[in-house]
């Protein structure tokens, strides 16, 4: 990732302190002519500094239950409902696990086919209201399934619930995203920012997000990796595989800042599953 420009970073920090959203600042910086990679680096750094300055981390001595597979014996394969899911790599802090063979080829293709008629410009959460908005930081097309909307969805969702030992009912419905040439998602956090006025409304549906699984449905020829800038990790978007990460509190100390790099050749499709603290309604 490119280094953050000092002048741009100073401006972003000042604007964040005055209450402007990261989304609006990203859009303004891009419209002002700053290069995309410089904006992404500066926003990620400024956002992390802002969150650290305005919130006190939860005491490290207090452990909170979060999703996660049983890796106590360092298995290379997990048997989930008769499906052998490979444990490709593990990062302990943050808790990031790359899995192989989460979905087979037919499941990937069927999920894309079910999603395609409903794909539209992706939205992000509007932190001011708890609703949704178009965001220049996210340039994919996407759609949401209701939880268990199709037999395929329910089969995948129950497999994921068993894989990370988290209640099926606590999961949001699958979201399918299509990233065409140049499409990306700048680094961000998946938890809901407690400092934003719209967050209490969002949390009414099941509490905070505590885990994310990104499944790759189509491999682009170039680009489209999932990056974790805080630890210098990039996960290749290989069809049928997935990356899982969990976060025990809504704070940058979880080191779960992540993003999707631009697709430079071909198309990338992913399906994302978010897990909440409580039953998602």
C-alpha positions, 0 to 999 in steps of 0.5 A, a space after each residue: 500500500 502507498 504511504 499516506 501523504 502528510 498534508 492529506 493526513 493532516 486534513 483528514 484528521 482535522 475533518 474527522 475531529 470536526 465530525 465529518 465521516 470517512 466516506 465523505 472525506 474519501 469522496 472529497 479527496 478523490 474529487 480533488 485529484 488525489 490518487 486513489 492509492 494515496 487516499 486509501 492509505 491516508 483514510 485508513 491511517 486517519 481512521 485508525 488514529 481517530 478511533 484510538 483518540 476517541 475510545 478507550 479499549 476494553 480491558 485486555 483481561 476481559 475475554 469475550 466469546 467470539 466465533 472461531 473454529 477449534 484449532 487446538 490440535 493444529 489440524 490441517 483439515 476440519 470435517 464439517 458435516 462430511 465436508 473436508 475444509 482445509 486450514 490453509 493458514 492461521 494468524 493468531 492476532 488478529 484472528 485470521 484463518 484462510 480456509 480451502 474447499 469451503 465451497 465447491 465449484 457448483 456451489 460457487 456458480 449457483 450462488 452467482 447465478 442466483 445473485 446476478 438478477 439482483 446485483 446493483 451498485 453496492 451500498 455501505 452503512 450510513 453511520 449518521 442514520 443507520 441506513 444505507 448510502 452509495 459510497 465512493 470507497 466501495 465500487 462493487 455491485 452487490 445484493 443481499 439474500 435473506 438468511 436461508 432464502 434458498 436451500 443453497 444459502 441455508 446449506 452454506 450458512 449452516 456449514 459456516 455456522 458449524 465451521 466457526 462454532 457460532 449460532 446459525 441464527 446469529 448470522 446475517 444473510 449472505 451478501 454477494 458482490 461483483 468486482 469488475 475491472 478497477 472495482 475495489 473496497 478501500 480498507 475499513 472495519 466491519 464492526 459498527 462504530 460506537 461513536 456514530 449516531 446511527 449505530 444504536 439503531 443498527 445494533 437493535 437487530 442483533 448487536 455488534 458484528 463479531 466475525 466475518 467470512 469472505 468466500 471467493 466465488 470467482 477468481 480474477 486473473 489479476 488483482 482483487 486480493 483481500 488485504 489487512 494493512 495493519 499486519 501486511 497480509 494479502 489473501 489471494 481470491 481463489 475460487 472456493 476458498 475463504 478468509 475468516 476473521 473475528 473481532 472481540 470489540 469495535 476498536 482498531 486494536 483488533 487489527 481487522 482493518 481490511 480491504 479489497 484491492 482493485 481487480 486489474 483483469 477479469 472479474 471477482 465474485 465474493 460472498 460475505 457472511 457477517 456474524 452478530 453477537 445475538 440473533 439477527 432479526 
